[in-house]
Amino acid sequence: MTTSRRELLRGAAAVFGVGAASSFLPTPAWANGELIGRNIAGKSGPYKVLEIFFSGGLSHRESLWVEQPDEQPLVRQLAQLDPQSMSVFTQNAPADWLDWLPEMGAFQETTSRVGFGSTGSIHLGPGCEPLVRPLDGGTRLIDRLRVIATGHGLAPHQPAQRYMVQGGTNTTANSRTAGIGAAIARSTNLGSYVFYDSSKGSSSRVAEFSSKPGRHGGTFAPTAIPFDDPTVVEHLLKARYANRDAMRNHYSAAYESRLVFGMTGTPASSQVARARSFEAYEDALAAAQSSPNYVDALSYLTNSGGNTSWSNGTRRAIQASCAMLSQGLSNYCCVCDGGQDWPYDTHTTNSFLDHAGITTRHVLNVMRTLHEQVNEGTLDLSDTVVVLNTEFGRNFNEDGETPGSNHSWKGFAVGVLGGPVTEGDGAVVGDLPFTSADDDFEVEYSNPALAQGGLVSGQPISSTDIRSAVLVAAGVHPFQEDVYKTQEANLPELTSPDDGADQLAKLIFG
């Protein structure tokens, strides 16, 4: 860790104060709160970003894209899910969790409809029931939701995860591409943070890709925090003592000065050789030193009752992220949710209903937490956009050699909630033209429908399109040397970078 990075993280004004926007960006109108001509609830500046990444692949089938629930044979089976069948995972659960268990057939009602595709009406699945449930003020989260059809041809899991959190080209990774947290940190002079479950490989990989600084430089690399590691969390929450911290800093600096590559016949290289996890730990400790509010926000990560379906690391990480965003400690937080009882990337359950029940619990956990945070005022959708992301969809096999679920990477759905989105009714962007034939496991697995729709006829909306629009919402110009090239996005050839950014924002946010 370089001295400049440590000093930046220790400076409360630099990291946690109201930082001026970095001068490395142009200042188009939308960077000053005029995003696509909108000013929501008095919002006069860029939006904050909370990203939830469902690591391992979130099925569109029972979450964000349930097509024609009264006709599709596979989707119709979702109605067979019984909330009581999940009781084995919710024994001794508090009453408020049991109240959240949805009526599994409710997704078939028009209240769960988000729009229309080529095959008919598109509904939210049972795990998204909290998005339909009215808030205390009577409004619903679904009214601020847009569901986006996207797709790619990348195999599981690393290439797909890298592409969906970094954008750029969908064929190779390069040193320029990075998670959008680095660009937002550079623009705002506020640190970005990625929370992940170190016990699950899929969550850890997404955290690694999301934390990449690219050409923004290591100073702006998001800090990755393993929310499942009580030792790390405990250290982050310890009270700061000047003498102890001075001694730790002394030994840390001495240790760092020796962690360099030596080169024969020349002075030692300035390239530091240290573990990425230690870098993240040191960054988090340095940040904790500079602000008691940081420690208060991270106190949500503490766990005294074990992990359950109703109280778990993902839920606590979302709560910590909302606290950091609402208190002005960050403008970008990402929570990598790999699932709780079972990971999303599960191939060993016995049937479609088994896996659909598992996914429903996991998605319900996230959506319920978002609902509660909005109700409590910790998550303000008038100044924060929530990105519901994943690397690809999943499909299901009722019987056969591959029980449970498998990968379906060419056509799936992601969502954006709040921020610039003012109306969710009819807000399906693009299309997933599934038919009843796609409910056959082999058909969907070997030749799933490509997502359709976008700014260029016949081209699916890409990860770069979505992430460029989110950067626009965050006040960052997406088309510059350190972020994306215009040819990586789904834009007409003669579109200027400014016009292209505005077109993508309108496409994604409406």
C-alpha positions in Angstrom: 0.0 0.0 0.0 1.5 3.3 -1.0 1.9 6.2 1.3 -0.4 8.4 -0.7 -3.1 5.7 -0.5 -2.7 5.4 3.3 -2.7 9.2 3.8 -5.8 9.6 1.6 -7.7 7.0 3.6 -6.6 8.5 6.9 -7.7 12.0 6.0 -11.2 12.4 7.2 -11.8 15.3 4.9 -10.4 13.5 1.9 -12.4 10.3 2.4 -15.4 11.1 4.5 -15.9 14.8 4.1 -17.9 16.4 1.3 -15.2 15.9 -1.4 -15.2 18.1 -4.4 -15.7 16.3 -7.7 -12.4 15.2 -9.3 -11.3 17.4 -12.2 -10.4 14.4 -14.4 -14.0 14.4 -15.8 -15.9 16.7 -18.1 -19.0 18.3 -16.5 -22.0 17.6 -18.7 -25.4 18.9 -17.5 -26.4 15.6 -16.0 -23.4 15.5 -13.7 -25.0 18.5 -11.9 -28.3 16.9 -11.1 -29.9 17.4 -14.5 -29.8 13.8 -15.5 -32.0 13.3 -18.6 -34.0 16.4 -17.6 -35.0 15.2 -14.2 -34.8 16.6 -10.7 -36.4 14.1 -8.3 -37.5 15.2 -4.8 -35.2 18.2 -4.8 -32.2 16.1 -5.9 -29.5 18.5 -7.0 -26.4 16.3 -7.5 -25.2 12.9 -8.7 -26.9 9.7 -7.3 -25.3 7.3 -5.0 -25.2 3.7 -6.0 -26.0 0.5 -4.1 -25.3 -2.6 -6.1 -26.5 -6.1 -5.1 -24.8 -8.8 -7.1 -26.4 -12.2 -6.9 -23.2 -14.3 -7.3 -23.4 -17.6 -9.0 -26.3 -16.7 -11.3 -29.8 -15.5 -10.3 -32.6 -17.2 -12.2 -34.9 -14.8 -14.1 -37.6 -17.5 -13.9 -38.6 -16.9 -10.3 -37.2 -13.5 -9.6 -37.3 -10.6 -12.1 -38.6 -12.1 -15.3 -41.6 -14.4 -15.0 -43.2 -14.5 -18.4 -46.9 -15.3 -18.8 -47.3 -17.0 -15.5 -50.8 -18.3 -16.4 -49.5 -20.1 -19.5 -45.9 -21.2 -19.2 -45.7 -24.8 -17.8 -42.4 -24.5 -15.9 -43.3 -21.1 -14.4 -46.7 -22.3 -13.5 -45.0 -24.7 -11.1 -43.9 -21.8 -8.9 -47.5 -21.6 -7.6 -46.9 -25.1 -6.0 -44.3 -23.6 -3.7 -45.7 -23.6 -0.1 -44.4 -21.1 2.4 -44.6 -23.8 5.0 -42.2 -26.0 2.9 -39.5 -23.5 3.9 -40.1 -24.1 7.6 -37.1 -26.4 7.8 -35.0 -23.3 7.1 -37.0 -21.0 9.3 -37.4 -22.9 12.5 -37.6 -20.5 15.5 -37.8 -17.6 13.1 -39.2 -14.4 14.5 -42.7 -13.4 13.6 -41.6 -10.6 11.3 -39.8 -13.1 9.1 -42.8 -15.4 8.9 -44.9 -12.4 7.9 -42.6 -11.8 5.0 -43.0 -15.3 3.5 -45.1 -14.5 0.4 -48.2 -16.3 -0.9 -46.5 -18.1 -3.8 -49.3 -17.6 -6.2 -49.4 -13.9 -5.7 -46.8 -13.2 -8.5 -49.5 -14.2 -10.9 -51.6 -11.1 -10.0 -51.4 -8.0 -12.1 -50.0 -6.1 -9.1 -46.7 -8.0 -9.8 -46.6 -7.2 -13.5 -43.6 -5.0 -14.5 -44.4 -4.8 -18.2 -44.8 -6.7 -21.4 -42.5 -8.7 -23.7 -43.0 -10.4 -27.0 -44.5 -13.5 -25.3 -46.9 -11.5 -23.1 -47.0 -10.0 -19.7 -43.9 -10.0 -17.5 -44.2 -10.4 -13.7 -41.9 -10.4 -10.7 -41.4 -13.8 -9.1 -42.3 -14.8 -5.5 -38.9 -13.8 -4.1 -39.6 -10.2 -5.2 -42.8 -10.0 -3.2 -41.4 -7.2 -0.9 -41.1 -5.0 -4.0 -44.9 -5.2 -4.4 -45.7 -4.8 -0.7 -46.8 -1.2 0.0 -44.4 0.9 2.1 -45.6 2.8 5.1 -46.5 5.8 2.9 -48.5 3.6 0.5 -46.2 3.6 -2.4 -44.5 0.4 -3.7 -40.9 -0.3 -4.7 -42.1 -1.8 -8.0 -43.2 1.6 -9.0 -39.5 2.7 -9.1 -38.2 -0.5 -10.8 -37.1 -1.2 -14.3 -36.3 -4.7 -15.4 -33.7 -5.0 -18.2 -33.2 -7.9 -20.5 -29.5 -8.6 -21.2 -27.3 -11.4 -22.4 -23.9 -12.6 -23.4 -22.2 -15.8 -24.7 -19.7 -16.2 -21.9 -19.2 -19.4 -20.0 -19.5 -19.7 -16.3 -18.4 -18.3 -14.0 -15.3 -16.0 -14.0 -15.7 -14.5 -17.5 -19.4 -13.9 -17.0 -18.9 -12.3 -13.5 -16.0 -10.1 -14.7 -18.0 -8.9 -17.6 -21.2 -8.1 -15.6 -19.3 -6.1 -13.0 -16.7 -4.4 -15.2 -18.4 -4.1 -18.6 -16.1 -3.3 -21.5 -15.6 -6.0 -24.0 -17.3 -9.4 -23.4 -14.4 -11.4 -24.9 -11.3 -10.3 -23.0 -10.3 -8.5 -19.8 -7.8 -5.7 -19.9 -6.0 -3.4 -17.6 -8.3 -0.5 -18.4 -11.6 -2.1 -17.3 -12.6 -1.9 -13.6 -15.6 -2.1 -11.4 -17.5 1.2 -11.5 -16.8 1.8 -7.8 -13.3 3.0 -8.7 -14.6 5.6 -11.2 -17.1 6.8 -8.6 -14.5 7.0 -5.9 -12.2 9.0 -8.2 -15.0 11.4 -9.1 -16.2 12.0 -5.6 -13.1 11.6 -3.5 -15.1 9.2 -1.3 -14.1 5.6 -0.8 -16.1 2.8 -2.4 -16.7 -0.5 -0.6 -17.4 -4.0 -1.6 -18.8 -6.5 0.9 -18.5 -10.2 0.2 -18.8 -13.7 1.7 -15.3 -15.1 1.8 -16.7 -18.6 2.4 -18.2 -18.7 -1.1 -15.9 -18.6 -4.2 -18.5 -17.0 -6.4 -18.9 -14.1 -3.9 -15.1 -13.7 -3.5 -14.6 -13.6 -7.3 -17.2 -10.9 -7.8 -15.6 -8.9 -5.0 -12.2 -9.2 -6.7 -13.6 -8.0 -10.0 -15.7 -5.2 -8.4 -12.6 -3.9 -6.5 -10.4 -3.6 -9.6 -9.1 0.0 -10.0 -8.2 -0.3 -13.7 -6.4 2.8 -14.9 -8.0 4.9 -12.2 -5.1 3.9 -10.0 -4.8 2.0 -6.7 -5.7 5.0 -4.6 -9.3 4.6 -5.8 -9.6 0.9 -5.6 -12.7 0.0 -3.6 -12.1 -1.6 -0.2 -13.2 -5.2 0.0 -14.6 -6.3 3.4 -15.5 -10.0 4.1 -18.7 -9.7 6.0 -18.6 -13.4 7.1 -15.2 -13.1 8.8 -15.8 -12.2 12.5 -12.0 -11.6 13.1 -11.7 -9.0 10.4 -15.0 -7.4 11.4 -14.0 -7.3 15.1 -10.7 -5.6 14.2 -12.5 -3.0 12.1 -14.8 -2.2 15.0 -12.2 -1.9 17.8 -11.8 1.5 19.4 -8.7 3.4 18.2 -5.9 4.0 20.6 -3.2 6.4 19.5 -0.2 4.6 21.0 -1.3 1.2 19.8 -2.1 2.5 16.3 1.3 4.3 16.2 3.1 1.1 17.0 1.0 -0.9 14.4 1.7 1.8 11.8 5.4 1.6 12.6 5.7 -2.1 12.1 3.4 -2.0 9.1 5.5 0.6 7.4 8.7 -1.4 8.2 7.1 -4.6 6.9 5.9 -2.8 3.7 9.4 -1.3 3.1 10.8 -4.9 2.8 8.0 -6.2 0.6 9.5 -5.2 -2.7 10.9 -7.1 -5.7 14.7 -7.0 -5.8 16.4 -6.8 -9.2 20.0 -7.9 -9.7 22.4 -5.1 -10.3 19.8 -2.3 -9.7 18.0 -0.8 -6.7 14.9 -2.6 -5.5 11.8 -2.1 -7.6 9.0 0.1 -6.2 6.5 -2.7 -6.9 5.1 -3.8 -3.6 4.5 -7.5 -3.2 1.8 -8.1 -0.7 -1.4 -10.1 -0.4 -4.5 -8.5 -1.8 -6.5 -9.4 1.3 -3.9 -7.7 3.5 -4.2 -4.6 1.3 -7.9 -4.5 1.8 -7.6 -5.1 5.6 -5.0 -2.3 5.9 -7.2 0.1 3.8 -10.2 -0.7 6.0 -8.2 -0.1 9.2 -6.9 3.2 8.0 -10.3 4.3 7.0 -11.7 3.3 10.4 -9.0 5.4 12.1 -10.3 8.5 10.4 -14.0 8.4 11.1 -16.0 7.1 14.0 -19.1 7.1 11.7 -17.3 4.5 9.6 -17.2 2.2 12.7 -20.8 2.9 13.5 -21.9 1.9 10.0 -19.8 -1.3 10.1 -21.3 -2.2 13.4 -24.2 -3.7 11.4 -21.8 -6.5 10.4 -21.6 -7.8 13.9 -23.3 -11.2 14.5 -24.2 -12.7 17.8 -26.9 -15.1 16.7 -25.5 -17.1 13.9 -26.6 -17.0 10.2 -30.1 -17.9 9.4 -32.6 -17.2 6.6 -33.8 -14.1 8.5 -30.6 -12.8 10.0 -27.4 -13.3 7.9 -24.3 -11.7 6.5 -25.9 -10.5 3.3 -28.7 -8.7 5.2 -26.2 -7.1 7.6 -23.9 -6.0 4.7 -26.9 -4.3 3.0 -27.7 -2.5 6.2 -24.1 -1.4 6.6 -24.0 -0.2 3.0 -27.2 1.8 3.4 -25.7 3.4 6.6 -22.5 4.4 4.8 -24.4 5.8 1.8 -26.9 7.7 3.9 -24.2 9.2 6.2 -22.1 10.5 3.3 -19.2 8.0 3.9 -19.4 6.6 0.3 -21.2 7.0 -3.0 -20.8 3.4 -4.0 -21.3 0.2 -2.1 -21.6 -3.3 -3.5 -22.9 -6.4 -1.7 -21.9 -9.7 -3.2 -24.7 -12.2 -2.2 -23.7 -15.8 -2.8 -26.8 -17.2 -1.1 -27.1 -18.4 2.5 -28.3 -22.0 3.1 -27.3 -23.0 -0.4 -25.4 -20.9 -3.0 -27.2 -19.7 -6.1 -24.7 -21.9 -8.0 -26.3 -25.1 -6.9 -26.5 -28.3 -9.1 -27.3 -30.9 -6.5 -30.9 -30.2 -5.4 -33.5 -32.8 -6.4 -36.0 -30.8 -8.4 -37.1 -27.5 -9.8 -39.2 -26.8 -6.7 -36.2 -27.4 -4.4 -34.1 -24.9 -6.1 -36.9 -22.4 -6.7 -37.6 -22.6 -2.9 -33.9 -21.9 -2.1 -33.7 -19.0 -4.5 -37.0 -17.6 -3.3 -35.6 -17.4 0.3 -32.4 -15.8 -0.8 -34.0 -13.2 -3.0 -36.7 -12.6 -0.4 -33.9 -11.9 2.1 -32.4 -9.2 -0.1 -35.7 -7.6 -1.2 -37.1 -7.6 2.4 -34.0 -5.8 3.7 -34.2 -3.2 0.9 -37.9 -2.7 1.7 -37.2 -2.2 5.4 -34.3 0.2 4.8 -36.5 2.4 2.6 -39.2 2.3 5.3 -36.7 3.2 8.0 -35.3 6.1 5.9 -31.8 4.6 5.8 -32.1 4.0 2.0 -33.4 7.1 0.2 -34.4 6.2 -3.4 -34.6 9.8 -4.2 -30.8 10.1 -4.1 -29.7 6.4 -4.5 -30.1 4.0 -7.4 -30.1 0.3 -6.5 -28.6 -2.1 -9.2 -29.8 -5.7 -9.0 -27.2 -7.5 -10.9 -26.0 -11.1 -11.7 -23.7 -12.9 -14.1 -26.4 -15.0 -16.0 -29.7 -16.8 -15.5 -30.3 -20.3 -14.3 -32.6 -23.0 -15.6 -34.2 -26.0 -14.0 -34.5 -29.7 -14.7 -37.3 -31.6 -13.1 -35.6 -35.0 -13.5 -32.7 -36.5 -15.3 -28.9 -36.5 -15.0 -28.6 -32.9 -13.9 -31.0 -32.3 -11.0 -31.7 -28.9 -9.6 -30.4 -26.0 -11.8 -27.8 -25.2 -14.4 -26.4 -22.2 -16.2 -28.4 -20.3 -18.8 -26.1 -17.4 -19.8 -27.4 -16.0 -23.0 -30.7 -14.4 -21.9 -31.5 -13.1 -18.4 -32.6 -10.1 -16.4 -31.1 -7.4 -14.2 -32.9 -4.5 -12.5 -32.5 -0.8 -11.5 -34.5 0.6 -8.6 -34.9 4.2 -7.6 -32.5 7.0 -8.5 -33.6 8.4 -11.9 -36.4 5.9 -12.3 -39.7 7.7 -11.5 -42.2 5.2 -13.0 -42.0 1.4 -13.0 -45.3 0.6 -14.7 -44.5 -1.1 -18.0 -40.8 -0.8 -17.4 -39.4 -3.8 -19.2 -36.4 -2.7 -21.2 -35.5 -5.1 -24.1 -37.0 -8.5 -24.4 -36.4 -12.2 -23.6 -38.6 -13.9 -26.1 -39.0 -17.2 -24.3 -41.6 -19.7 -25.5 -43.1 -22.8 -23.9 -40.4 -24.8 -25.7 -37.8 -23.0 -23.7 -39.1 -24.7 -20.6 -37.5 -27.8 -21.8 -34.2 -28.2 -20.0 -32.0 -29.2 -22.9 -33.5 -26.6 -25.2 -32.9 -23.8 -22.8 -29.4 -24.9 -21.7 -28.1 -25.6 -25.2 -29.7 -22.7 -27.0 -31.3 -20.1 -24.7 -33.0 -17.1 -26.2 -30.7 -14.2 -26.7 -31.9 -10.9 -25.1 -33.2 -8.5 -27.6 -33.7 -4.7 -27.8 -31.4 -1.8 -27.4 -30.3 1.3 -29.3 -29.1 -0.7 -32.3 -31.6 -3.0 -34.0 -31.1 -6.7 -33.2 -28.4 -6.1 -30.5 -29.1 -7.0 -26.9 -28.6 -4.5 -24.2 -25.1 -5.1 -22.8 -23.4 -4.9 -19.5 -21.5 -1.9 -20.8 -24.8 -0.2 -21.7 -26.2 -0.7 -18.2 -23.0 0.2 -16.3 -22.5 3.3 -18.5 -26.0 4.5 -17.6 -25.3 3.9 -13.9 -22.2 6.0 -14.2 -24.2 8.8 -15.8 -26.5 8.6 -12.8 -23.5 8.8 -10.5 -22.2 11.9 -12.3 -19.4 10.2 -14.1 -18.9 10.4 -17.9 -18.7 6.7 -19.0 -16.9 7.4 -22.3 -13.3 8.4 -21.5 -10.0 6.7 -21.8 -10.1 5.4 -18.2 -13.6 3.9 -18.4 -15.3 2.7 -21.6 -14.8 3.3 -25.3 -17.9 4.2 -27.3 -17.5 1.1 -29.5 -17.9 -1.1 -26.5 -21.4 0.2 -25.9 -24.5 -0.4 -28.0 -24.5 2.9 -29.8 -25.0 4.2 -33.4 -21.6 4.7 -35.0 -21.9 8.5 -35.4 -23.1 9.1 -31.8 -20.9 11.6 -29.8 -19.8 10.5 -26.4 -22.1 13.0 -24.7 -25.1 12.0 -26.7 -24.3 8.4 -26.3 -24.2 8.7 -22.5 -27.5 10.5 -22.5 -29.1 7.9 -24.8 -28.0 5.1 -22.6 -29.3 6.8 -19.5 -32.7 7.3 -21.2 -32.8 3.7 -22.4 -32.0 2.2 -19.0 -33.8 4.7 -16.6 -36.7 5.8 -18.9 
